[in-house]
Amino acid sequence: MASAKNTKHLTRFDCPGGGQVWIDGHILYIGHMRHPTGTSIVDVADPSKPKLLARVEVPPGWHSHKVRVANGIMIVNHERQGAEGDAAFGGGLGIYDVSKPSEPRQVGKWRTHGKGVHRYDFDGRYAYISPTVEGYVGNIAMILDLADPAKPEEVGRWWIPGQWKAGGEAYPWEGWTPPRCHHPMRMGDRLYVSYWHHGYYILDISDMTKPRLVAGGNTSPAFPHPTHTCLPIPEPLKGRKIMVVADEDVAKLWPAAPAFTWIYDITNEQCPVPIATFQVEGLDKDGSPQPAMMGCHQPSERFKGTVIPFAWFAKGLRILDIADPYAPREVAFYEPEPPEGCTLASSNDVTIDDRGLCYVIDRQRGVDIIETSVL
């Protein structure tokens, strides 16, 4: 049975499972995990009666599980899924005009080598992406200019030294998991970059053509979970500059308890310091190993003040208040019932709209629309 605190379930929109949800006005965009469904566009002006407006499909062997929209432009990732897939389709970014959401119109595609693009940030002009690039090991960080959406142009790139195999860089990770840029996020002239089992990096992008390393760190030598998202907080908390770092409860390097989230003090950018962690109460009883996808996945890229919704895989929606960054506390939650035919929920992403409604996508099936008194 579903359980809740300071939340109320409004409705469930039935759709294939997904990787990301994004709101623009009263239009919900859903990136799906598996072909043929790539992206769904849904009218949620009446949140109790979501209405499907359009769907964009992808061919076998590819998926389009991430979506961002700004200034009437929708960008979706094209990423190879498995070993199959028509190479002619190719990895990269699909770019659409959604000024009329019911009639998405593809206006361009930015292509990359290999598997494609995983996650990204998008501010309506620039996209901060994690593509695979010819000559490099794994995904790197890249900035694209979409001033002309039909002709995206690379502005700059950054990678961990050792990834540029074609450039003759020595590769120091034989016998270790390869480096992989996962999710760049911009705030001001900084890019906060999660790098999977290689931790996190803060980049100075005041000159976008030459991203410069400010600092980095990695908990994976001690903890087996990959770094998923580095979320900077715009306003100081208790006089400190704060970054929330979510580890994802998948791809564990060894059997372990569920992943959790970290709070970092980055007041001194050259020396980020973890000052707190948060785990859902009762999930990690004694530190013993548990299956994957029980714990943390990611925070909402949108939040209000110090209140941040999280998608916590099997434990659904968790809403934290980090006003005291040394003692994050849970102020609301919604644990959904598993989708039909599934043993557990698998809440993969959450976003919020200007009404304070939460939209939570299950990677197996469905989107829950949830009202809360804390946003």
ZIMOJO-V276181 format. One record per residue. SS is DSSP state (a for helix, b for strand, c for the rest). Layout:
SS
SS
//
This chain:
c
c
b
b
b
c
b
b
b
b
b
b
b
b
b
b
c
b
b
b
b
b
b
b
c
c
b
b
b
b
b
b
c
c
c
c
b
b
b
b
b
b
b
c
c
c
c
c
c
c
b
b
b
b
b
b
b
c
c
c
c
b
b
b
c
c
b
b
b
b
c
c
b
b
b
b
b
b
b
b
c
c
c
c
c
c
c
c
c
c
c
b
b
b
b
b
b
c
c
c
a
a
a
c
b
b
b
b
b
b
b
c
c
c
c
b
b
b
b
b
b
b
c
c
c
b
b
b
b
b
b
b
c
c
c
b
c
c
b
c
b
b
b
b
b
c
c
c
c
c
c
c
b
b
b
b
b
b
c
c
c
c
c
b
a
a
a
c
c
c
c
c
c
c
c
c
c
c
c
c
c
c
b
b
b
b
b
c
c
b
b
b
b
b
c
b
c
c
c
b
b
b
b
b
c
c
c
a
a
a
c
b
b
b
b
b
b
c
c
c
c
c
c
c
c
b
b
b
b
b
b
b
c
c
c
c
b
c
c
b
c
b
b
b
b
b
b
b
c
c
c
c
c
c
c
c
c
c
c
c
b
b
b
b
b
c
c
c
a
a
a
c
b
b
b
b
b
b
c
c
c
c
c
c
c
c
c
c
c
c
c
c
c
c
c
c
c
b
b
c
c
c
c
b
c
c
b
b
b
b
b
c
b
c
c
c
b
b
b
b
b
c
c
c
c
c
c
c
b
b
b
b
b
b
b
c
c
c
c
c
c
c
c
c
c
c
b
b
b
b
b
b
c
c
c
c
c
b
b
b
b
b
c
c
b
b
b
b
b
b
b
b
c
c
c
//
